[in-house]
Amino acid sequence: RHVKYLKDKAHTLELMKKHAAHMAPKFQCVLRHLDGIADLGIASWERPKGGYFVSCNTAPGLAKRTLALCKEAGVVMTGAGATFPYGRDPQDSNIRIAPSFASAEEIEPAARLFTICVRLATLEKLAATRFASETALGAERIA
């Protein structure tokens, strides 16, 4: 079936150009929202030159929490660590974003929500770390 459908190299390349034109706006939307948090230094990602995913890395320990926040708000994504063997990311930081799956209309609010959830998960971790630090300092003062 593939051979009959794709016909030859020229036909296949033409189909891939059409596919890229369909996918490009979706990826641009995701990357635009990620670029909006770039200066915060709370996540990193590569600008893909092809493929179906954007791989985003949060600070260690935040991928699962970020995706849980997304799910609570109604956006379900690929599981944290999906790019690792057996889905086990030892750092709990990798999130595979698949803009190819959603419609263009769904991507805008979902990408915006994703970056909000990355921010919130990061703030939660910072607050917990600060609280633990202050609690330890308070315990030292009491002792």
N, C-alpha and C positions, 0 to 999 in steps of 0.2 A: 504494500500500500504506500509506503513512504517513497519508494522508487517511482511509482506511477504519479504520485502527487507532486513530488519535488522536481521531477523531470530531468533537469540538468543543473550544472553549477550556476549558470546565469539566472535561471528561474529561482533557484534557492537563494541566491544573493538578493534578488529583487524582493522576495518574500521577507527576508531578514531586514531589509531596509524599511519595509512597511511596518514590520513588527517593532523595530527600534523607534520609529516615528510615533507609534501608539504608546510605547512604554516611556519615552523620554519625559513627557510632562509629569508623569507620576513620580519618577525618580527626582526630577527637579523640585517638586513640591517637598518631598521628604528632606532633600538636601538643604533646601531653603530654611526649613524649620530647624534642622540640626545646626546650620550656620548661625542661627539666632542664639544658640547657647555656646558657640565656640569660644567666645571670650571669657566664659565662666570657668573653663578648664575642668568641667565635670564629666566629660565624655569625649571619646575620640572615635573617628570613623575615617574610612577611605572613600574617595569618590570613584565608584566603580566605572569601568570602561566597557562594561558589558555584563551579562548575567542577569539574574533575577532578584538579587538581594543587595541590601546595604548592611554591612556588618558594623554594629555600633558597640563600643566598649564603655561601660560605666566605670565608676570607681569600684574596686574590689568589694564584693559582698552586696551589690545593689541591683543586679540584673533581675533576680526573682522578685524582689520587692517592687521594682519599677513596673514589671509586667503585672504583678498583683494589683497595683494601683490602676493600671490601664484597664484591667478586667473589671474592677469595681466600678469604673466609669463607663463600661460598655464596649471597650475595644479589646478584642481578643487577638493575640499575636502568637507567632511561633514561640514555643517554649524557650526559656533561658538556656543557654548552653547548647542549643541544637546543632551548632557547628562542630561540637566536640564528639569524640567516640562515646557512644551510649548516652549522649546528652549530658555528660558530666564535666562541667567547667569548674576546674579546681579553684578559680578565682571568683566564680559567680559574677562575672562582669560582661559576658558576651551576649548580645541580643541580635538576632537576625531579623531584619525588617524586610518584609516581602510586599513591596508596593504593587507588584504584578497581579496580586490576587484581587485587591479591592478596586472598585470603580474610581474614576477620577474624582467624583463628587464626594466619595467617602474618605479619600486620602487627606484632603485639607484639614478637616477637624481631627482626624485620627493622628496625623503627624504633629499637629499643635498639641493635642492632649499628651502624646508620647513625651514631648520635650517638657511639658509641665510635670509629668510624673517622674522624669529623671531629676528635675529640680527638687521636687518634694521628697523623693527617696534620699537624695543627697542631704537635704536639710534635716531630715529625720535622723540620719546617721550622725551628722555634725552635732545636733542637739543631744543625742544620746551619749556621744563621746564627751561633750562638754559637761553634761550632767554627771557622768561617771567620774570625770576628773575633779569636779567640784565636790562630789561626795567623798572622794578619797582625800582631798585636802581638808574637808570638814572633819573626817575621822581622825586625821593626823593631829588636828588642833585639839580635839577632845582628849586624845591619848596623851 
